Every structure is written in C-alpha cells, then in structure tokens.
Amino acid sequence: MYRQEETRFRTVAEQVLDAIAALQRRPMTWRLALAIAMVVAAVAIRFTLLGPLGTRLVYVTLYPAVTVAALVSGLYGGVLATITAAVLAHLLVAPLRDAGDFVGLATFLVSGLLVSGVAEVLRSAWSRLAEAEASEIERRHFIDQAPVAIAMFDRDMRYIAVNARWKHDYRLEGDIIGRSHYDVFPEIPVRWKKIHLRGLAGLFSQANEDRFVRQDGSAQWLHWEVHPWYRTQGDVGGIIIFSEEITHHKAAQEALRIERDKLQTVIDNVDVGISLIDPNGTFVLLNEAALRIYGIASPSELPTLSDHEHFFELQCPDGKIVPFDEWPARRAMRGEQVRDYDAVLIRRDTGVRHYVGFSAAPIRDDGGHLILYLVSMYNLTKLKVAEGSLRDSVAFQGAIVNTVLDSIIVIDDSGINKPYNRERLAQTMHSALLDQPA
C-alpha cells in the first residue's frame, strides 16, 4: 500500500513539474501576465471574504498566489506578483492605517521576495534537471543506435551505460549497469587493465586488431578505442570503450592468406616465369622462375617495369633490337594479348643471354577496367642450345659421310632405301655404267 501511494505521489509530482516546465517555456510577457492574473484572482477572492474575515490574515491568503506565480513565471514574475498583491491588498482589502500595517507590508514584501528567490532557485534546478534528463536520453539513444559496441564506465570501472550491440557482441545477458567491468569479464588481461588506467588518466588508446580470449577458451578479434570522458568540473569522470568485433573478418583474412600461400607455393614451383605488373608499372609479383631468368635474387632489385630498359636489352632471334614500347609487357599495358613471342633477353651489365618465349595479357575487373598485367616467360635457352648442337651434329655427320669413298645406302624397316651420301652414290653408278661393254 505504501509503495502504491509513493508511486501515485511521484506520478502526480512529475505531472505538476511537467506542467510548470511547459509554462516556463512560454514567452516572458505571457508569464508576467499570468502572474498578475493569479494575484488579481487571489485579491478578488480575499475581497469577497471581507465579511467573515475582515482585514485579518490578508498576507496569509496571498502567499499561495505569489508562490505559484514565482514558480510558474520565475523571479521576475514572483517580484511583480508580490508588489501587485501588496498594492491591491492595501487598496481594496486592508488600507495602511498605522505603523503595524507598514511593518506587515514590509514583512510581506521581504518574504514575498524571498519566496520568489527560492522559487527561482527551484525553477533553475528543475530546468537543469530537465536538460540533464534530455541529455541523458539523447546520450542513451546515441549509444543504443551506434553501429559499434559502446560502454561507459565511471572511475571505478562500473558500468554507467551500455548499448545492445555491446551485450550482443560479448554474449552478455541481464542488467549490468552498476556492476564492475572486471566482474563481468574476469578474463580481461592485465595489459587491458593498464590501458583502462591510461584512459582514466586522460589518455586515448586504440588497437586495430586485438585478440581477446574468453573464459570458455574461445577467441574474439576486436578493433577497440578507449576515450576518457570529462565531468563539468573538467576532471576525468571515467572512460568510454568503443569496440567492433572483427572475428569473421579476421577468419576470412586467414583463409585468404592460406589460399594465397598455397597459390604462391604453386607459382614458385612451376618452371615458368610469372610476373604481375600494376597500372603504374610496378611489379607486384615475381616468382622464383622469373627471378632466375632475370638473374636477380629479390623482386626489390627490379621494382618497376622501367628498370627493365636500364638492365636488359631485348632482341629478335635475327639480332634486331626490340624497342622498349614493343616489349610484351608494354603491349599488354596497351590492352594487347601476346602469345609465343620468342626473343633473346640480354643483361646489359653481364652480357648473359636467355632465349625466352613470352606471353602477356591484361587482367580486367568486373567493370572492364585494367587492373593488372600478366607476363609469363618460358626459358628456351637449353632448348635453343640443344637445337644448335643437333644442327651442328647433323652437319658434322654429313660432312663425314660425304668424304668416304664408298657409297652408303640405309634401308629402314619398311624397305625404303635412304642414301646417305647421294653424291658418292651418283658417282658410283655413273662409273658402273661407263665400265659396261657396248
């Protein structure tokens, strides 16, 4: 019963305060007119009671009107109501006759001014309280609507405010306002507690990727910021923590890294030189085979495509120098596709030559824009050397065969005659014809 009465009283009081606050938001002239109207109404009521009351208790009956006018209209309204009530009371109800009346008037004026001052103090306090409540509502609305997890703490690291995202990200249930952060998260590492102390000292801290191991052994990856917040006196009142869970993003990054490492392993172990070039002409990838062809140990030794012209010369198989703009990579940067382009790559400083088969092609995004250029290189040096050795061997064997005195005929599995030294065979047959009798 007592609690019900208390609740009812609080409700009525809040409604009265809301009504007063609404009146106080009116223009000053309107409030002053309302104060005068209240006093005039109170004097009129007192005038009607002259018969039963006479001139007694004049000020007592006017105090309520002055007090209400001061509460509703503020200090100026209370002063105006006090003066108006004193003038009308002594004009219409109790004229001034002796010193006692003047003392009563002075007492009323002083007490009325005091009541107006107290009412103004109360009005200001209510106004500040209403502004604080509005600010608190706005702050809580901002916190609740924020796209990241937010929690506000006092200097003892007790929760003052927290949004739903915070409770969702950290899998919290129930009301945690007023509880210690370290009771809610007993697994918080010491290094984080030191960061909280830095925040309470007025320092800002942040981390783009931080691993948080929970009590159950699971791990969360977080992006967080710690900001101090300040009281009106200018001192630090506590800290605000903004955090964003990036566990899924981190897992996707790790999966991408694993796949990239697998691809890099494959690329590094193929016997084809592979290079990727961005639109600025910078090498973003050079595999091991490409490094061997270029004769360098690290991609940093050949950072851009323009360095090619300084370090290398490209020749056609007939020895003609290929202009730099006609190199396969440069043609790919113009949107061309190059296939099976054989050339000789020569190091200018060492003179080392490699016979290389080039292919090049542009890589486009979904919008058709050029984003990368792929150049593949087949080292044909061993093949060219083998071809040259084979040609030399065939020529050498032919020279030997053609110098022998006897003719040589080779019959293969199908019985087809294949003369090796055709000139000697022709000479032999010609001599045989001459030796026959006519």
HELIX and SHEET records of a PDB file:
HELIX    1   1 TYR A    2  GLN A   24  1                                  23    
HELIX    2   2 MET A   28  THR A   48  1                                  21    
HELIX    3   3 LEU A   50  LEU A   53  1                                   4    
HELIX    4   4 VAL A   58  LEU A   88  1                                  31    
HELIX    5   5 ALA A   89  VAL A   93  3                                   5    
HELIX    6   6 ALA A   99  GLN A  145  1                                  47    
HELIX    7   7 ALA A  164  ASP A  169  1                                   6    
HELIX    8   8 HIS A  181  VAL A  184  1                                   4    
HELIX    9   9 VAL A  190  LEU A  200  1                                  11    
HELIX   10  10 THR A  247  ASN A  269  1                                  23    
HELIX   11  11 GLU A  288  TYR A  294  1                                   7    
HELIX   12  12 PRO A  299  GLU A  301  5                                   3    
HELIX   13  13 SER A  306  PHE A  311  1                                   6    
HELIX   14  14 PHE A  324  GLU A  326  5                                   3    
HELIX   15  15 PRO A  328  MET A  333  1                                   6    
HELIX   16  16 THR A  381  THR A  403  1                                  23    
HELIX   17  17 ARG A  422  ASP A  435  1                                  14    
SHEET    1   A 5 TYR A 159  VAL A 162  0                                        
SHEET    2   A 5 ALA A 149  ASP A 154 -1                                        
SHEET    3   A 5 VAL A 236  GLU A 245 -1                                        
SHEET    4   A 5 ALA A 219  TYR A 230 -1                                        
SHEET    5   A 5 SER A 205  VAL A 213 -1                                        
SHEET    1   B 6 PHE A 283  LEU A 286  0                                        
SHEET    2   B 6 GLY A 273  ILE A 277 -1                                        
SHEET    3   B 6 LEU A 370  ASN A 379 -1                                        
SHEET    4   B 6 ARG A 353  ARG A 364 -1                                        
SHEET    5   B 6 VAL A 338  ARG A 347 -1                                        
SHEET    6   B 6 PHE A 312  GLN A 315 -1                                        
SHEET    1   C 2 ILE A 409  ILE A 411  0                                        
SHEET    2   C 2 ASN A 417  PRO A 419 -1                                        
END                                                                             
